[in-house]
Amino acid sequence: MLMINNLLLKIFLIFIDIIDSRNKKKIIYFFRKKFKKKFINVIDIGAHKGETIDLILNNFNVEKIISFEPNKKLYESLRNKYFKKRDFIEILNLGIGLNNEIKELNVMTDTSSSTFNEIDKKSVYFQRKEKIFNFFSNNKNFFDQKQKIKIDSLSNIIEEKNIKNINILKIDTEGYEYNILKGLNVENFKIIDFIYFEHHFDLMIKKNYKYSDIDKLLKENNFSLDFKIKMNFRKSFEYIYKNEKKTFS
């Protein structure tokens, strides 16, 4: 029975990926128009299983990808997956946020929902999601474990690695994107071409900010909204903001 449920879960996740592929094609098309055959540098915050890495590798010329994945198990899997590409793909087991600190990562059965934020278990969205994944996985605990993770600011990373240019900053961190962006100083924003992030409007994740706070912060640093798309079956959107101080042919 367990094997059958695990197989059903895999089929369900594949179905979601297929549904999301239409959005991914639109995002690829957007960035292709901007970069054409140019070699690009990408910062990937919230690498998960390498979905964004694969998207970039399969569709663009890559100079360097630096990916951050706090979940230790996923991090090890990523290191093995991209071992032969380690000359231009760097995988770090590190969380990115506002300050240098240690935080607990809430790891979910659905690993894509893992978050540093608190979860509202009474929210309708959480209860519905828990029922779906528990049914398919035969796992009666939607929470898998907690992991203590080192957090650092992106500004510190940029300084330590002497990063001069970021063509795409991608953020998918389940309600932690505002903390990451606040961890950038004014000069760091200037080296970024595009900021591509996901934002949740459901009440499952307890956040101390709203989308309007992110929009205000980015506008204050000369970024404007250039692309927006709703994610299927979720109260979430994907946004791409462009640096108004830069030109793209």
Secondary structure as the mmCIF struct_conf table of DSSP 4:
data_model
#
loop_
_struct_conf.conf_type_id
_struct_conf.id
_struct_conf.beg_label_comp_id
_struct_conf.beg_label_asym_id
_struct_conf.beg_label_seq_id
_struct_conf.end_label_comp_id
_struct_conf.end_label_asym_id
_struct_conf.end_label_seq_id
HELX_RH_AL_P HELX_RH_AL_P1 LEU A 2 PHE A 35
TURN_TY1_P TURN_TY1_P1 LYS A 36 LYS A 37
STRN STRN1 PHE A 39 ILE A 45
BEND BEND1 GLY A 46 GLY A 46
TURN_TY1_P TURN_TY1_P2 HIS A 48 GLY A 50
HELX_RH_AL_P HELX_RH_AL_P2 GLU A 51 ASN A 59
BEND BEND2 PHE A 60 PHE A 60
STRN STRN2 ASN A 61 PHE A 68
HELX_RH_AL_P HELX_RH_AL_P3 LYS A 72 LYS A 81
TURN_TY1_P TURN_TY1_P3 TYR A 82 TYR A 82
HELX_RH_3T_P HELX_RH_3T_P1 PHE A 83 LYS A 85
TURN_TY1_P TURN_TY1_P4 ARG A 86 PHE A 88
STRN STRN3 ILE A 89 LEU A 92
STRN STRN4 GLY A 95 GLY A 97
BEND BEND3 LEU A 98 ASN A 100
STRN STRN5 GLU A 101 MET A 108
BEND BEND4 THR A 109 ASP A 110
HELX_RH_3T_P HELX_RH_3T_P2 THR A 111 SER A 113
STRN STRN6 THR A 115 THR A 115
BEND BEND5 PHE A 116 ASN A 117
STRN STRN7 ILE A 119 ILE A 119
TURN_TY1_P TURN_TY1_P5 LYS A 121 LYS A 122
BEND BEND6 SER A 123 SER A 123
HELX_RH_AL_P HELX_RH_AL_P4 VAL A 124 SER A 137
BEND BEND7 LYS A 140 LYS A 140
BEND BEND8 PHE A 142 PHE A 142
STRN STRN8 PHE A 143 SER A 153
HELX_RH_AL_P HELX_RH_AL_P5 LEU A 154 GLU A 160
TURN_TY1_P TURN_TY1_P6 LYS A 161 ASN A 162
STRN STRN9 ILE A 166 ILE A 171
BEND BEND9 GLU A 174 GLY A 175
HELX_RH_AL_P HELX_RH_AL_P6 GLU A 177 LYS A 182
TURN_TY1_P TURN_TY1_P7 GLY A 183 GLY A 183
BEND BEND10 LEU A 184 LEU A 184
HELX_RH_AL_P HELX_RH_AL_P7 VAL A 186 LYS A 190
TURN_TY1_P TURN_TY1_P8 ILE A 191 ILE A 191
STRN STRN10 ILE A 192 HIS A 200
BEND BEND11 ASP A 202 MET A 204
STRN STRN11 ILE A 205 ILE A 205
BEND BEND12 ASN A 208 ASN A 208
HELX_RH_AL_P HELX_RH_AL_P8 TYR A 211 GLU A 220
TURN_TY1_P TURN_TY1_P9 ASN A 221 ASN A 222
STRN STRN12 PHE A 223 LYS A 230
HELX_LH_PP_P HELX_LH_PP_P1 MET A 231 MET A 231
TURN_TY1_P TURN_TY1_P10 ASN A 232 PHE A 233
BEND BEND13 ARG A 234 LYS A 235
STRN STRN13 SER A 236 ASN A 243
TURN_TY1_P TURN_TY1_P11 GLU A 244 LYS A 245
BEND BEND14 LYS A 246 LYS A 246
#
